[in-house]
Amino acid sequence: MAVPKRKTTKARKGKRGSHLSLSLPPIDYCPQCHSPKLAHRVCPTCGSYAGREVIEVKSKKRR
């Protein structure tokens, strides 16, 4: 079985995995209420998608 002759350094491991970084998800704005939302998802504040109301959003309770 093949065994490495020398230890792989942290720098070499880091260079190899440098392209595996995570990126932030793209954020769109709702055309109805202009709040930020994820692309191709129902707006969590007003419940609309593609110009029509899809879900009914309940208002938050006050304490």
PQR file with spaces between the fields and no chain letter, atoms N, CA, C, O and H, PARSE charges and radii, in Angstrom:
ATOM       1  N    MET     1       0.840   -1.180    0.000 -0.4000 1.5000
ATOM       2  CA   MET     1       0.000    0.000    0.000 -0.0000 2.0000
ATOM       3  C    MET     1       0.888    1.247    0.000  0.5500 1.7000
ATOM       4  O    MET     1       1.893    1.286    0.709 -0.5500 1.4000
ATOM       5  N    ALA     2       0.535    2.246   -0.771 -0.4000 1.5000
ATOM       6  CA   ALA     2       1.346    3.460   -0.863 -0.0000 2.0000
ATOM       7  C    ALA     2       1.157    4.320    0.373  0.5500 1.7000
ATOM       8  O    ALA     2       0.040    4.522    0.850 -0.5500 1.4000
ATOM       9  H    ALA     2      -0.282    2.215   -1.347  0.4000 1.0000
ATOM      10  N    VAL     3       2.282    4.823    0.883 -0.4000 1.5000
ATOM      11  CA   VAL     3       2.276    5.673    2.064 -0.0000 2.0000
ATOM      12  C    VAL     3       3.042    6.947    1.724  0.5500 1.7000
ATOM      13  O    VAL     3       4.095    6.859    1.091 -0.5500 1.4000
ATOM      14  H    VAL     3       3.189    4.659    0.496  0.4000 1.0000
ATOM      15  N    PRO     4       2.561    8.130    2.116 -0.5600 1.5000
ATOM      16  CA   PRO     4       3.309    9.345    1.813  0.2800 2.0000
ATOM      17  C    PRO     4       4.652    9.367    2.543  0.5500 1.7000
ATOM      18  O    PRO     4       4.764    8.951    3.696 -0.5500 1.4000
ATOM      19  N    LYS     5       5.657    9.860    1.840 -0.4000 1.5000
ATOM      20  CA   LYS     5       6.998    9.909    2.410 -0.0000 2.0000
ATOM      21  C    LYS     5       7.159   11.055    3.401  0.5500 1.7000
ATOM      22  O    LYS     5       7.884   10.923    4.386 -0.5500 1.4000
ATOM      23  H    LYS     5       5.566   10.198    0.903  0.4000 1.0000
ATOM      24  N    ARG     6       6.480   12.195    3.147 -0.4000 1.5000
ATOM      25  CA   ARG     6       6.566   13.367    4.019 -0.0000 2.0000
ATOM      26  C    ARG     6       5.161   13.778    4.454  0.5500 1.7000
ATOM      27  O    ARG     6       4.170   13.438    3.807 -0.5500 1.4000
ATOM      28  H    ARG     6       5.890   12.302    2.346  0.4000 1.0000
ATOM      29  N    LYS     7       5.096   14.513    5.559 -0.4000 1.5000
ATOM      30  CA   LYS     7       3.836   15.044    6.054 -0.0000 2.0000
ATOM      31  C    LYS     7       3.331   16.141    5.118  0.5500 1.7000
ATOM      32  O    LYS     7       4.116   16.966    4.651 -0.5500 1.4000
ATOM      33  H    LYS     7       5.901   14.789    6.084  0.4000 1.0000
ATOM      34  N    THR     8       2.026   16.156    4.843 -0.4000 1.5000
ATOM      35  CA   THR     8       1.424   17.226    4.053 -0.0000 2.0000
ATOM      36  C    THR     8       1.231   18.428    4.959  0.5500 1.7000
ATOM      37  O    THR     8       0.569   18.330    5.993 -0.5500 1.4000
ATOM      38  H    THR     8       1.388   15.486    5.223  0.4000 1.0000
ATOM      39  N    THR     9       1.799   19.549    4.583 -0.4000 1.5000
ATOM      40  CA   THR     9       1.740   20.742    5.426 -0.0000 2.0000
ATOM      41  C    THR     9       0.348   21.375    5.394  0.5500 1.7000
ATOM      42  O    THR     9      -0.457   21.091    4.507 -0.5500 1.4000
ATOM      43  H    THR     9       2.336   19.629    3.743  0.4000 1.0000
ATOM      44  N    LYS    10       0.081   22.234    6.374 -0.4000 1.5000
ATOM      45  CA   LYS    10      -1.200   22.938    6.441 -0.0000 2.0000
ATOM      46  C    LYS    10      -1.374   23.864    5.241  0.5500 1.7000
ATOM      47  O    LYS    10      -2.478   24.016    4.718 -0.5500 1.4000
ATOM      48  H    LYS    10       0.735   22.465    7.095  0.4000 1.0000
ATOM      49  N    ALA    11      -0.268   24.485    4.807 -0.4000 1.5000
ATOM      50  CA   ALA    11      -0.343   25.396    3.663 -0.0000 2.0000
ATOM      51  C    ALA    11      -0.718   24.647    2.389  0.5500 1.7000
ATOM      52  O    ALA    11      -1.520   25.133    1.592 -0.5500 1.4000
ATOM      53  H    ALA    11       0.629   24.361    5.232  0.4000 1.0000
ATOM      54  N    ARG    12      -0.145   23.478    2.200 -0.4000 1.5000
ATOM      55  CA   ARG    12      -0.450   22.693    1.001 -0.0000 2.0000
ATOM      56  C    ARG    12      -1.891   22.206    1.010  0.5500 1.7000
ATOM      57  O    ARG    12      -2.560   22.210   -0.023 -0.5500 1.4000
ATOM      58  H    ARG    12       0.507   23.082    2.848  0.4000 1.0000
ATOM      59  N    LYS    13      -2.372   21.784    2.186 -0.4000 1.5000
ATOM      60  CA   LYS    13      -3.774   21.365    2.300 -0.0000 2.0000
ATOM      61  C    LYS    13      -4.708   22.535    2.031  0.5500 1.7000
ATOM      62  O    LYS    13      -5.739   22.378    1.378 -0.5500 1.4000
ATOM      63  H    LYS    13      -1.829   21.781    3.026  0.4000 1.0000
ATOM      64  N    GLY    14      -4.335   23.728    2.546 -0.4000 1.5000
ATOM      65  CA   GLY    14      -5.153   24.916    2.344 -0.0000 2.0000
ATOM      66  C    GLY    14      -5.213   25.333    0.888  0.5500 1.7000
ATOM      67  O    GLY    14      -6.268   25.738    0.400 -0.5500 1.4000
ATOM      68  H    GLY    14      -3.497   23.855    3.077  0.4000 1.0000
ATOM      69  N    LYS    15      -4.085   25.237    0.184 -0.4000 1.5000
ATOM      70  CA   LYS    15      -4.062   25.588   -1.237 -0.0000 2.0000
ATOM      71  C    LYS    15      -4.926   24.632   -2.047  0.5500 1.7000
ATOM      72  O    LYS    15      -5.595   25.041   -2.996 -0.5500 1.4000
ATOM      73  H    LYS    15      -3.228   24.907    0.580  0.4000 1.0000
ATOM      74  N    ARG    16      -4.910   23.368   -1.673 -0.4000 1.5000
ATOM      75  CA   ARG    16      -5.692   22.372   -2.401 -0.0000 2.0000
ATOM      76  C    ARG    16      -7.193   22.601   -2.224  0.5500 1.7000
ATOM      77  O    ARG    16      -7.966   22.412   -3.163 -0.5500 1.4000
ATOM      78  H    ARG    16      -4.367   23.035   -0.902  0.4000 1.0000
ATOM      79  N    GLY    17      -7.603   23.006   -1.028 -0.4000 1.5000
ATOM      80  CA   GLY    17      -9.032   23.187   -0.752 -0.0000 2.0000
ATOM      81  C    GLY    17      -9.500   24.619   -0.844  0.5500 1.7000
ATOM      82  O    GLY    17     -10.576   24.951   -0.348 -0.5500 1.4000
ATOM      83  H    GLY    17      -6.975   23.160   -0.265  0.4000 1.0000
ATOM      84  N    SER    18      -8.706   25.481   -1.475 -0.4000 1.5000
ATOM      85  CA   SER    18      -9.057   26.899   -1.491 -0.0000 2.0000
ATOM      86  C    SER    18     -10.293   27.209   -2.330  0.5500 1.7000
ATOM      87  O    SER    18     -10.961   28.213   -2.082 -0.5500 1.4000
ATOM      88  H    SER    18      -7.832   25.212   -1.878  0.4000 1.0000
ATOM      89  N    HIS    19     -10.609   26.381   -3.304 -0.4000 1.5000
ATOM      90  CA   HIS    19     -11.752   26.649   -4.176 -0.0000 2.0000
ATOM      91  C    HIS    19     -13.049   26.058   -3.630  0.5500 1.7000
ATOM      92  O    HIS    19     -14.082   26.138   -4.296 -0.5500 1.4000
ATOM      93  H    HIS    19     -10.066   25.566   -3.505  0.4000 1.0000
ATOM      94  N    LEU    20     -13.021   25.472   -2.445 -0.4000 1.5000
ATOM      95  CA   LEU    20     -14.210   24.841   -1.867 -0.0000 2.0000
ATOM      96  C    LEU    20     -14.948   25.750   -0.895  0.5500 1.7000
ATOM      97  O    LEU    20     -15.688   25.265   -0.039 -0.5500 1.4000
ATOM      98  H    LEU    20     -12.182   25.407   -1.904  0.4000 1.0000
ATOM      99  N    SER    21     -14.759   27.058   -1.014 -0.4000 1.5000
ATOM     100  CA   SER    21     -15.386   27.985   -0.084 -0.0000 2.0000
ATOM     101  C    SER    21     -16.883   28.101   -0.331  0.5500 1.7000
ATOM     102  O    SER    21     -17.364   27.857   -1.437 -0.5500 1.4000
ATOM     103  H    SER    21     -14.158   27.452   -1.709  0.4000 1.0000
ATOM     104  N    LEU    22     -17.602   28.474    0.704 -0.4000 1.5000
ATOM     105  CA   LEU    22     -19.044   28.680    0.605 -0.0000 2.0000
ATOM     106  C    LEU    22     -19.330   30.104    0.169  0.5500 1.7000
ATOM     107  O    LEU    22     -18.543   31.016    0.425 -0.5500 1.4000
ATOM     108  H    LEU    22     -17.211   28.673    1.602  0.4000 1.0000
ATOM     109  N    SER    23     -20.460   30.287   -0.490 -0.4000 1.5000
ATOM     110  CA   SER    23     -20.867   31.623   -0.897 -0.0000 2.0000
ATOM     111  C    SER    23     -22.246   31.926   -0.301  0.5500 1.7000
ATOM     112  O    SER    23     -23.001   31.012    0.032 -0.5500 1.4000
ATOM     113  H    SER    23     -21.099   29.546   -0.698  0.4000 1.0000
ATOM     114  N    LEU    24     -22.560   33.194   -0.175 -0.4000 1.5000
ATOM     115  CA   LEU    24     -23.855   33.602    0.360 -0.0000 2.0000
ATOM     116  C    LEU    24     -24.956   33.333   -0.660  0.5500 1.7000
ATOM     117  O    LEU    24     -24.717   33.443   -1.863 -0.5500 1.4000
ATOM     118  H    LEU    24     -21.947   33.937   -0.445  0.4000 1.0000
ATOM     119  N    PRO    25     -26.167   32.981   -0.201 -0.5600 1.5000
ATOM     120  CA   PRO    25     -27.258   32.762   -1.143  0.2800 2.0000
ATOM     121  C    PRO    25     -27.691   34.088   -1.776  0.5500 1.7000
ATOM     122  O    PRO    25     -27.635   35.131   -1.126 -0.5500 1.4000
ATOM     123  N    PRO    26     -28.121   34.051   -3.044 -0.5600 1.5000
ATOM     124  CA   PRO    26     -28.557   35.295   -3.691  0.2800 2.0000
ATOM     125  C    PRO    26     -29.855   35.808   -3.066  0.5500 1.7000
ATOM     126  O    PRO    26     -30.771   35.035   -2.786 -0.5500 1.4000
ATOM     127  N    ILE    27     -29.916   37.117   -2.853 -0.4000 1.5000
ATOM     128  CA   ILE    27     -31.087   37.725   -2.222 -0.0000 2.0000
ATOM     129  C    ILE    27     -31.813   38.600   -3.238  0.5500 1.7000
ATOM     130  O    ILE    27     -31.207   39.464   -3.872 -0.5500 1.4000
ATOM     131  H    ILE    27     -29.171   37.745   -3.080  0.4000 1.0000
ATOM     132  N    ASP    28     -33.111   38.368   -3.385 -0.4000 1.5000
ATOM     133  CA   ASP    28     -33.969   39.194   -4.224 -0.0000 2.0000
ATOM     134  C    ASP    28     -34.851   40.030   -3.302  0.5500 1.7000
ATOM     135  O    ASP    28     -34.860   39.838   -2.086 -0.5500 1.4000
ATOM     136  H    ASP    28     -33.603   37.666   -2.870  0.4000 1.0000
ATOM     137  N    TYR    29     -35.582   40.948   -3.895 -0.4000 1.5000
ATOM     138  CA   TYR    29     -36.519   41.765   -3.126 -0.0000 2.0000
ATOM     139  C    TYR    29     -37.925   41.520   -3.653  0.5500 1.7000
ATOM     140  O    TYR    29     -38.145   41.412   -4.859 -0.5500 1.4000
ATOM     141  H    TYR    29     -35.575   41.104   -4.883  0.4000 1.0000
ATOM     142  N    CYS    30     -38.858   41.436   -2.739 -0.4000 1.5000
ATOM     143  CA   CYS    30     -40.251   41.168   -3.074 -0.0000 2.0000
ATOM     144  C    CYS    30     -40.823   42.351   -3.856  0.5500 1.7000
ATOM     145  O    CYS    30     -40.660   43.493   -3.426 -0.5500 1.4000
ATOM     146  H    CYS    30     -38.679   41.524   -1.758  0.4000 1.0000
ATOM     147  N    PRO    31     -41.488   42.113   -4.993 -0.5600 1.5000
ATOM     148  CA   PRO    31     -42.058   43.230   -5.749  0.2800 2.0000
ATOM     149  C    PRO    31     -43.258   43.882   -5.053  0.5500 1.7000
ATOM     150  O    PRO    31     -43.576   45.037   -5.337 -0.5500 1.4000
ATOM     151  N    GLN    32     -43.933   43.156   -4.143 -0.4000 1.5000
ATOM     152  CA   GLN    32     -45.089   43.731   -3.442 -0.0000 2.0000
ATOM     153  C    GLN    32     -44.666   44.573   -2.236  0.5500 1.7000
ATOM     154  O    GLN    32     -45.047   45.739   -2.129 -0.5500 1.4000
ATOM     155  H    GLN    32     -43.674   42.217   -3.912  0.4000 1.0000
ATOM     156  N    CYS    33     -43.879   43.983   -1.327 -0.4000 1.5000
ATOM     157  CA   CYS    33     -43.564   44.689   -0.075 -0.0000 2.0000
ATOM     158  C    CYS    33     -42.114   45.155   -0.001  0.5500 1.7000
ATOM     159  O    CYS    33     -41.739   45.833    0.956 -0.5500 1.4000
ATOM     160  H    CYS    33     -43.570   43.036   -1.414  0.4000 1.0000
ATOM     161  N    HIS    34     -41.303   44.811   -0.973 -0.4000 1.5000
ATOM     162  CA   HIS    34     -39.907   45.237   -1.090 -0.0000 2.0000
ATOM     163  C    HIS    34     -39.024   44.774    0.073  0.5500 1.7000
ATOM     164  O    HIS    34     -38.033   45.427    0.398 -0.5500 1.4000
ATOM     165  H    HIS    34     -41.608   44.260   -1.750  0.4000 1.0000
ATOM     166  N    SER    35     -39.377   43.667    0.688 -0.4000 1.5000
ATOM     167  CA   SER    35     -38.520   43.124    1.740 -0.0000 2.0000
ATOM     168  C    SER    35     -37.594   42.063    1.129  0.5500 1.7000
ATOM     169  O    SER    35     -37.961   41.443    0.130 -0.5500 1.4000
ATOM     170  H    SER    35     -40.182   43.136    0.423  0.4000 1.0000
ATOM     171  N    PRO    36     -36.407   41.839    1.701 -0.5600 1.5000
ATOM     172  CA   PRO    36     -35.490   40.852    1.131  0.2800 2.0000
ATOM     173  C    PRO    36     -36.013   39.433    1.325  0.5500 1.7000
ATOM     174  O    PRO    36     -36.590   39.106    2.362 -0.5500 1.4000
ATOM     175  N    LYS    37     -35.802   38.596    0.314 -0.4000 1.5000
ATOM     176  CA   LYS    37     -36.229   37.199    0.373 -0.0000 2.0000
ATOM     177  C    LYS    37     -35.303   36.374   -0.499  0.5500 1.7000
ATOM     178  O    LYS    37     -34.570   36.923   -1.321 -0.5500 1.4000
ATOM     179  H    LYS    37     -35.332   38.861   -0.529  0.4000 1.0000
ATOM     180  N    LEU    38     -35.327   35.065   -0.329 -0.4000 1.5000
ATOM     181  CA   LEU    38     -34.554   34.179   -1.177 -0.0000 2.0000
ATOM     182  C    LEU    38     -35.219   34.058   -2.545  0.5500 1.7000
ATOM     183  O    LEU    38     -36.442   34.143   -2.656 -0.5500 1.4000
ATOM     184  H    LEU    38     -35.922   34.618    0.339  0.4000 1.0000
ATOM     185  N    ALA    39     -34.413   33.858   -3.579 -0.4000 1.5000
ATOM     186  CA   ALA    39     -34.936   33.760   -4.940 -0.0000 2.0000
ATOM     187  C    ALA    39     -35.782   32.495   -5.097  0.5500 1.7000
ATOM     188  O    ALA    39     -35.459   31.455   -4.525 -0.5500 1.4000
ATOM     189  H    ALA    39     -33.419   33.789   -3.489  0.4000 1.0000
ATOM     190  N    HIS    40     -36.849   32.586   -5.863 -0.4000 1.5000
ATOM     191  CA   HIS    40     -37.758   31.474   -6.167 -0.0000 2.0000
ATOM     192  C    HIS    40     -38.414   30.900   -4.918  0.5500 1.7000
ATOM     193  O    HIS    40     -38.684   29.701   -4.855 -0.5500 1.4000
ATOM     194  H    HIS    40     -37.111   33.432   -6.329  0.4000 1.0000
ATOM     195  N    ARG    41     -38.672   31.748   -3.922 -0.4000 1.5000
ATOM     196  CA   ARG    41     -39.356   31.329   -2.706 -0.0000 2.0000
ATOM     197  C    ARG    41     -40.499   32.305   -2.439  0.5500 1.7000
ATOM     198  O    ARG    41     -40.501   33.430   -2.941 -0.5500 1.4000
ATOM     199  H    ARG    41     -38.453   32.722   -3.973  0.4000 1.0000
ATOM     200  N    VAL    42     -41.471   31.859   -1.643 -0.4000 1.5000
ATOM     201  CA   VAL    42     -42.574   32.721   -1.229 -0.0000 2.0000
ATOM     202  C    VAL    42     -42.040   33.757   -0.249  0.5500 1.7000
ATOM     203  O    VAL    42     -41.210   33.441    0.603 -0.5500 1.4000
ATOM     204  H    VAL    42     -41.470   30.946   -1.235  0.4000 1.0000
ATOM     205  N    CYS    43     -42.508   34.980   -0.368 -0.4000 1.5000
ATOM     206  CA   CYS    43     -42.074   36.055    0.523 -0.0000 2.0000
ATOM     207  C    CYS    43     -42.590   35.763    1.931  0.5500 1.7000
ATOM     208  O    CYS    43     -43.790   35.552    2.104 -0.5500 1.4000
ATOM     209  H    CYS    43     -43.182   35.238   -1.061  0.4000 1.0000
ATOM     210  N    PRO    44     -41.711   35.745    2.948 -0.5600 1.5000
ATOM     211  CA   PRO    44     -42.177   35.424    4.297  0.2800 2.0000
ATOM     212  C    PRO    44     -42.979   36.535    4.963  0.5500 1.7000
ATOM     213  O    PRO    44     -43.712   36.266    5.915 -0.5500 1.4000
ATOM     214  N    THR    45     -42.862   37.777    4.491 -0.4000 1.5000
ATOM     215  CA   THR    45     -43.589   38.868    5.147 -0.0000 2.0000
ATOM     216  C    THR    45     -44.988   39.073    4.578  0.5500 1.7000
ATOM     217  O    THR    45     -45.928   39.318    5.334 -0.5500 1.4000
ATOM     218  H    THR    45     -42.267   37.995    3.718  0.4000 1.0000
ATOM     219  N    CYS    46     -45.144   38.975    3.251 -0.4000 1.5000
ATOM     220  CA   CYS    46     -46.476   39.211    2.682 -0.0000 2.0000
ATOM     221  C    CYS    46     -47.112   37.943    2.082  0.5500 1.7000
ATOM     222  O    CYS    46     -48.309   37.948    1.793 -0.5500 1.4000
ATOM     223  H    CYS    46     -44.381   38.776    2.637  0.4000 1.0000
ATOM     224  N    GLY    47     -46.349   36.869    1.890 -0.4000 1.5000
ATOM     225  CA   GLY    47     -46.914   35.605    1.412 -0.0000 2.0000
ATOM     226  C    GLY    47     -47.201   35.569   -0.069  0.5500 1.7000
ATOM     227  O    GLY    47     -47.995   34.738   -0.509 -0.5500 1.4000
ATOM     228  H    GLY    47     -45.377   36.866    2.124  0.4000 1.0000
ATOM     229  N    SER    48     -46.583   36.446   -0.868 -0.4000 1.5000
ATOM     230  CA   SER    48     -46.854   36.455   -2.309 -0.0000 2.0000
ATOM     231  C    SER    48     -45.726   35.788   -3.081  0.5500 1.7000
ATOM     232  O    SER    48     -44.582   35.748   -2.628 -0.5500 1.4000
ATOM     233  H    SER    48     -45.938   37.121   -0.511  0.4000 1.0000
ATOM     234  N    TYR    49     -46.067   35.267   -4.251 -0.4000 1.5000
ATOM     235  CA   TYR    49     -45.098   34.664   -5.163 -0.0000 2.0000
ATOM     236  C    TYR    49     -45.629   34.857   -6.577  0.5500 1.7000
ATOM     237  O    TYR    49     -46.786   34.549   -6.860 -0.5500 1.4000
ATOM     238  H    TYR    49     -46.997   35.300   -4.619  0.4000 1.0000
ATOM     239  N    ALA    50     -44.789   35.361   -7.453 -0.4000 1.5000
ATOM     240  CA   ALA    50     -45.131   35.586   -8.866 -0.0000 2.0000
ATOM     241  C    ALA    50     -46.342   36.512   -9.011  0.5500 1.7000
ATOM     242  O    ALA    50     -47.177   36.308   -9.891 -0.5500 1.4000
ATOM     243  H    ALA    50     -43.849   35.611   -7.223  0.4000 1.0000
ATOM     244  N    GLY    51     -46.436   37.529   -8.146 -0.4000 1.5000
ATOM     245  CA   GLY    51     -47.474   38.532   -8.269 -0.0000 2.0000
ATOM     246  C    GLY    51     -48.825   38.169   -7.682  0.5500 1.7000
ATOM     247  O    GLY    51     -49.783   38.924   -7.848 -0.5500 1.4000
ATOM     248  H    GLY    51     -45.757   37.695   -7.431  0.4000 1.0000
ATOM     249  N    ARG    52     -48.932   37.030   -6.997 -0.4000 1.5000
ATOM     250  CA   ARG    52     -50.206   36.667   -6.387 -0.0000 2.0000
ATOM     251  C    ARG    52     -49.971   36.149   -4.980  0.5500 1.7000
ATOM     252  O    ARG    52     -48.886   35.660   -4.664 -0.5500 1.4000
ATOM     253  H    ARG    52     -48.154   36.417   -6.862  0.4000 1.0000
ATOM     254  N    GLU    53     -50.984   36.254   -4.142 -0.4000 1.5000
ATOM     255  CA   GLU    53     -50.856   35.794   -2.770 -0.0000 2.0000
ATOM     256  C    GLU    53     -51.000   34.282   -2.729  0.5500 1.7000
ATOM     257  O    GLU    53     -52.016   33.739   -3.161 -0.5500 1.4000
ATOM     258  H    GLU    53     -51.865   36.651   -4.399  0.4000 1.0000
ATOM     259  N    VAL    54     -49.994   33.608   -2.214 -0.4000 1.5000
ATOM     260  CA   VAL    54     -49.979   32.150   -2.193 -0.0000 2.0000
ATOM     261  C    VAL    54     -50.350   31.612   -0.819  0.5500 1.7000
ATOM     262  O    VAL    54     -51.128   30.665   -0.704 -0.5500 1.4000
ATOM     263  H    VAL    54     -49.168   34.049   -1.862  0.4000 1.0000
ATOM     264  N    ILE    55     -49.791   32.220    0.220 -0.4000 1.5000
ATOM     265  CA   ILE    55     -50.099   31.787    1.579 -0.0000 2.0000
ATOM     266  C    ILE    55     -50.601   32.980    2.376  0.5500 1.7000
ATOM     267  O    ILE    55     -50.295   34.131    2.062 -0.5500 1.4000
ATOM     268  H    ILE    55     -49.159   32.990    0.126  0.4000 1.0000
ATOM     269  N    GLU    56     -51.376   32.686    3.410 -0.4000 1.5000
ATOM     270  CA   GLU    56     -51.869   33.739    4.291 -0.0000 2.0000
ATOM     271  C    GLU    56     -50.907   33.854    5.455  0.5500 1.7000
ATOM     272  O    GLU    56     -50.690   32.881    6.178 -0.5500 1.4000
ATOM     273  H    GLU    56     -51.625   31.752    3.664  0.4000 1.0000
ATOM     274  N    VAL    57     -50.333   35.021    5.646 -0.4000 1.5000
ATOM     275  CA   VAL    57     -49.341   35.233    6.703 -0.0000 2.0000
ATOM     276  C    VAL    57     -50.041   35.735    7.952  0.5500 1.7000
ATOM     277  O    VAL    57     -50.792   36.710    7.912 -0.5500 1.4000
ATOM     278  H    VAL    57     -50.510   35.811    5.060  0.4000 1.0000
ATOM     279  N    LYS    58     -49.786   35.058    9.057 -0.4000 1.5000
ATOM     280  CA   LYS    58     -50.367   35.473   10.324 -0.0000 2.0000
ATOM     281  C    LYS    58     -49.511   36.588   10.909  0.5500 1.7000
ATOM     282  O    LYS    58     -48.286   36.564   10.797 -0.5500 1.4000
ATOM     283  H    LYS    58     -49.176   34.266    9.090  0.4000 1.0000
ATOM     284  N    SER    59     -50.159   37.560   11.531 -0.4000 1.5000
ATOM     285  CA   SER    59     -49.415   38.646   12.158 -0.0000 2.0000
ATOM     286  C    SER    59     -48.813   38.169   13.473  0.5500 1.7000
ATOM     287  O    SER    59     -49.329   37.246   14.103 -0.5500 1.4000
ATOM     288  H    SER    59     -51.155   37.579   11.622  0.4000 1.0000
ATOM     289  N    LYS    60     -47.710   38.810   13.886 -0.4000 1.5000
ATOM     290  CA   LYS    60     -47.044   38.428   15.126 -0.0000 2.0000
ATOM     291  C    LYS    60     -47.867   38.899   16.331  0.5500 1.7000
ATOM     292  O    LYS    60     -48.502   39.953   16.305 -0.5500 1.4000
ATOM     293  H    LYS    60     -47.290   39.560   13.375  0.4000 1.0000
ATOM     294  N    LYS    61     -47.832   38.085   17.379 -0.4000 1.5000
ATOM     295  CA   LYS    61     -48.568   38.429   18.604 -0.0000 2.0000
ATOM     296  C    LYS    61     -47.798   39.462   19.392  0.5500 1.7000
ATOM     297  O    LYS    61     -46.567   39.457   19.393 -0.5500 1.4000
ATOM     298  H    LYS    61     -47.317   37.228   17.401  0.4000 1.0000
ATOM     299  N    ARG    62     -48.503   40.337   20.056 -0.4000 1.5000
ATOM     300  CA   ARG    62     -47.891   41.288   20.982 -0.0000 2.0000
ATOM     301  C    ARG    62     -48.036   40.760   22.388  0.5500 1.7000
ATOM     302  O    ARG    62     -49.058   40.172   22.741 -0.5500 1.4000
ATOM     303  H    ARG    62     -49.503   40.341   20.055  0.4000 1.0000
ATOM     304  N    ARG    63     -46.999   40.975   23.198 -0.4000 1.5000
ATOM     305  CA   ARG    63     -47.040   40.473   24.579 -0.0000 2.0000
ATOM     306  C    ARG    63     -47.609   41.488   25.520  0.5500 1.7000
ATOM     307  O    ARG    63     -47.715   41.228   26.718 -0.5500 1.4000
ATOM     308  H    ARG    63     -46.168   41.452   22.912  0.4000 1.0000
